[in-house]
Amino acid sequence: MNEYKLKTPKQAEAVVGTYKKIEETVVNAYKKVEDTVVGGYKQIEGKFVDAFLEKVEDDSQGSETPPAAEE
């Protein structure tokens, strides 16, 4: 049956073409909104990191010892 395919009338091809144009427009709009939101989030995250966190040297591979408690 691989030698056969479904006949598509000209109207069907026009409908599919219109659908693809609409789909492309919607997807591009979604991507633009997503990029804007993610960009805003990254700016907020960057400002948070700058304000509240500081870089530390990684000498001990994550095995930080807490300071000794004074008794």
C-alpha positions in Angstrom: 0.0 0.0 0.0 3.0 2.3 0.1 2.5 3.2 -3.6 -0.8 4.9 -2.8 -1.6 8.2 -1.1 -4.8 10.0 -0.3 -6.0 12.6 -2.8 -6.2 16.1 -1.5 -8.5 18.6 -3.1 -7.2 22.2 -3.7 -9.5 23.5 -0.9 -7.8 21.2 1.6 -4.4 22.4 0.5 -5.5 26.0 1.0 -6.9 25.2 4.5 -3.7 23.4 5.5 -1.6 26.4 4.2 -3.7 28.8 6.2 -3.5 26.7 9.3 0.3 26.5 9.0 0.5 30.4 8.7 -1.7 30.8 11.8 0.3 28.1 13.7 3.6 29.9 12.9 2.2 33.2 14.0 0.9 31.8 17.3 4.1 29.9 18.0 6.3 32.9 17.3 4.2 35.1 19.5 4.5 32.6 22.3 8.2 32.3 21.9 8.5 36.1 22.1 6.4 36.2 25.3 8.5 33.4 26.8 11.8 35.0 25.9 10.6 38.3 27.5 9.4 36.5 30.7 12.6 34.5 31.0 14.8 37.5 30.4 12.9 39.4 33.1 13.4 36.5 35.5 17.1 36.4 34.7 17.5 40.1 35.5 15.7 39.7 38.8 17.8 36.6 39.6 21.0 38.4 38.8 20.1 41.4 41.0 19.2 39.0 43.8 22.5 37.2 43.5 24.5 40.5 43.4 22.6 41.9 46.5 22.5 38.8 48.8 25.2 36.3 47.7 28.9 36.4 47.4 31.4 34.1 45.7 33.4 31.7 47.8 36.6 29.9 47.0 36.0 26.2 46.6 38.9 24.7 48.5 37.2 21.9 50.3 34.9 20.5 47.5 31.7 21.4 49.5 32.7 20.0 52.9 32.4 23.2 54.8 33.0 22.9 58.6 30.8 25.0 60.8 32.5 27.4 63.2 33.2 26.0 66.6 30.5 27.0 69.2 31.8 28.9 72.2 30.8 27.4 75.5 
